[in-house]
Amino acid sequence: MTASTEAIIAHCQALFDDLDFSAARAWKAAEPGRKVVGFLPVYAPLELIHAAGCLPLGIFGGGDRMEVIHGDAFYQSYICRIPRSTVELGLTGRLDFVDGMIFPFVCDVIRNLSGMWKIMFPDVWTKFFDTPQNFDPEVGGAYYAEELQEMREGLERLTGRPVTDAALRTSIALYNENRRLVRAVYDFRAEAPWKAPASEVYLLMRAGLLMPVEEHNEMLAAWLAAASAEDRPRRDNVRIAIYGSFCEQPPLNLIKSIEMAGCYVVEDDYALVNRFLTEDVPADGDPVQALALAYLTHSVETSCKYVPREEDKGRFHIAQIRKARAEGVIYASPSFCDPALLDRPMIAHRLTEAGIPHISFKYAENSGQMQPIREQAGTFADSLKLWS
């Protein structure tokens, strides 16, 4: 019997709400020797973690239900909230089962958090993962392959066993399937957004960062089958793309508020890691080189990734907006997020040049007052209906 979308999303919601990560703890306890490796946004090579026999666990802060007390003592007030709530997760014992932590390069704040984690939790394997900003295969590609190899060796020391090329190719194939299914979900939503609310799609994506990829592949396929068969009411909403939320995630109620304001979200950059690579990674040949080349040639444009030529800035966004047939853009960025707030005027300029209506606002992961955001999004939706 096929599961309903309601049942699938209820499971995703339970995973999302559980700040003790009970499912990941159960996975680790099920077999002796299992390891869990946490990673922060925006991108990490999950294939390497999986090939090492570890569970990749997405750590996206504490959300809007956790009071930050200890974390505020570690960071100044004029930065985003995700590092402070991540420190809170660690110091309150919610991550005491995690054997390793990967901190991808997003900004200086996350870089500093990596060093702090080593001091606070010296028994945890901690890796600062620096992605290339040079996209010449002979320069950035060679550097990134070395960075991947260094991570591979670190995972081998953590687990006490080799990460073979064969295991890595198997993992690449599994994540290729995951990326295909994720793209299918996004394509389905762009085609029939009334059948795929943004809040449901978001929960689907977040759930995939809290479970084995094999289970997530099954979940995505089941949701697609169930959502396609269901008949949901179609409303006179406008089609919206949302950008700027690639790292610190908005509260779920913020996503729902935008929908309630009359918007169908047909494109976004939420929980970006499971679609950071836009095409399949070759599962033959040297797997490390394949991952490195895929990052250089087939990855999304986002604020923490350098765009070498100024004239190329924003082209990826415009292409995605056109593909999803979005009528306007909401640029929603976390307060004090330097990469997003530096990017916003450049992206806004490109959107204006392309004749794409847009608005912007800021949030924090613990934003509690949604009415102003709903009013702003609703006014934007009404203006698109009247004058676009």
C-alpha positions, 0 to 999 in steps of 0.5 A, spaced: 500 500 500 502 506 497 503 511 503 500 518 503 503 524 503 500 526 509 504 520 512 510 521 509 510 529 511 508 527 518 514 522 519 519 528 516 516 533 521 517 528 527 525 528 524 525 535 523 522 537 530 527 532 534 533 536 536 535 530 540 536 526 533 533 520 536 533 517 529 540 518 528 542 515 535 538 509 533 541 508 527 548 508 530 546 504 536 543 498 531 550 496 529 557 496 533 562 500 530 557 505 527 559 512 526 555 519 525 559 525 522 555 531 522 556 537 517 553 544 517 551 548 511 552 549 505 555 543 501 559 537 504 561 531 499 556 526 502 558 521 498 565 520 502 562 520 509 557 514 506 563 510 503 566 510 510 560 507 512 558 513 516 551 516 517 552 524 514 547 528 519 545 535 517 546 540 523 542 546 521 542 550 527 537 549 533 531 552 529 526 556 533 524 552 538 531 552 542 533 557 547 540 559 546 543 560 553 550 558 552 551 559 545 551 567 546 557 567 551 561 564 545 559 569 539 558 577 539 551 579 537 552 582 530 553 575 527 547 570 524 544 565 529 546 559 526 553 558 530 550 560 536 545 555 536 549 550 534 554 551 540 548 550 544 546 543 541 553 541 542 554 544 550 547 541 552 549 534 550 544 533 544 550 532 539 554 527 544 553 521 540 556 525 533 563 522 532 565 527 527 563 534 524 565 537 518 565 545 517 564 547 510 567 554 508 561 558 508 564 565 511 569 567 517 564 565 522 563 558 520 571 557 519 571 560 527 566 555 529 570 549 526 576 551 531 572 552 537 569 545 536 576 542 536 577 546 543 570 544 546 570 537 543 577 535 543 575 527 542 571 529 536 574 528 529 573 535 526 574 538 519 574 545 516 572 543 509 575 549 504 572 548 497 575 551 491 574 559 489 578 557 483 575 553 477 581 552 473 581 544 473 589 545 473 588 549 479 582 549 483 581 542 481 587 539 483 586 543 490 579 540 491 582 533 489 587 534 495 582 537 500 577 531 498 583 526 499 585 529 506 577 528 508 578 521 506 584 519 510 581 523 516 574 518 515 579 512 515 582 514 521 575 515 524 573 509 522 579 504 522 578 502 515 579 504 508 575 508 504 575 504 497 574 507 490 569 501 489 565 503 496 566 511 493 563 509 486 557 505 490 556 511 494 556 516 488 551 512 484 546 512 490 547 520 491 546 520 483 539 517 484 538 521 490 539 528 486 535 525 480 529 524 485 530 531 488 530 534 481 524 530 480 520 533 486 522 540 484 520 539 477 513 536 479 513 542 484 514 547 478 509 544 474 503 543 479 505 547 485 498 546 489 500 539 489 507 540 492 507 546 498 513 549 499 513 547 507 512 539 505 518 540 500 522 543 505 521 538 510 522 532 505 529 535 503 531 536 511 529 529 512 534 527 507 539 530 511 537 526 517 537 519 515 541 514 510 540 516 503 537 509 501 531 511 505 531 518 503 531 515 496 525 510 497 521 516 501 522 521 495 519 516 490 513 514 495 512 521 496 512 523 488 507 517 487 503 519 492 503 527 490 501 525 483 495 521 485 492 526 490 487 531 488 488 538 491 485 545 491 488 550 486 488 557 488 490 563 484 497 564 487 503 567 484 509 563 482 515 565 486 522 564 487 526 565 494 533 566 494 538 568 500 536 562 505 542 557 503 545 557 510 541 559 516 534 556 515 528 560 516 523 558 521 518 553 518 512 558 519 516 563 515 515 558 509 508 557 511 506 564 512 509 566 505 504 560 502 499 563 506 500 570 503 498 567 496 505 565 493 506 558 490 514 557 491 516 554 485 524 555 486 528 556 492 535 555 495 533 552 502 537 546 504 542 546 498 546 541 500 542 535 496 542 539 490 548 543 490 551 538 484 546 539 478 548 533 474 550 526 475 557 525 478 561 519 473 561 513 477 567 510 473 574 512 473 577 516 479 571 517 484 575 523 487 577 526 481 569 525 479 567 529 485 572 534 484 570 536 477 563 535 478 563 541 483 567 545 478 563 544 472 556 542 475 554 546 481 549 551 483 551 559 484 550 561 491 553 567 495 559 563 498 561 560 491 565 565 487 563 567 480 569 569 477 566 574 471 562 579 474 558 579 468 556 572 470 553 574 476 546 572 477 545 568 470 544 562 474 538 565 478 535 568 472 536 561 468 532 557 474 527 563 475 525 562 467 525 554 468 521 554 474 516 560 470 516 564 477 513 571 476 517 574 482 523 573 487 523 574 494 530 575 497 530 572 504 536 572 507 538 571 515 540 577 519 548 579 519 549 574 513 555 577 510 555 573 504 547 573 502 547 581 504 553 582 500 550 578 494 543 581 494 544 588 491 548 584 485 543 579 484 537 585 485 541 589 479 541 583 475 533 581 476 532 588 475 535 588 468 532 582 466 525 585 468 523 580 474 520 583 480 523 582 486 523 584 494 527 582 500 527 581 507 531 579 513 530 573 518 533 569 523 532 562 525 528 563 531 523 569 528 517 569 531 513 575 528 510 572 522 505 577 520 509 583 517 513 578 513 506 575 511 503 582 509 510 584 505 509 577 501 502 578 500 502 585 498 508 583 493 503 577 490 497 582 489 502 587 485 504 581 481 497 579 480 495 587 478 501 589 474 505 584 472 
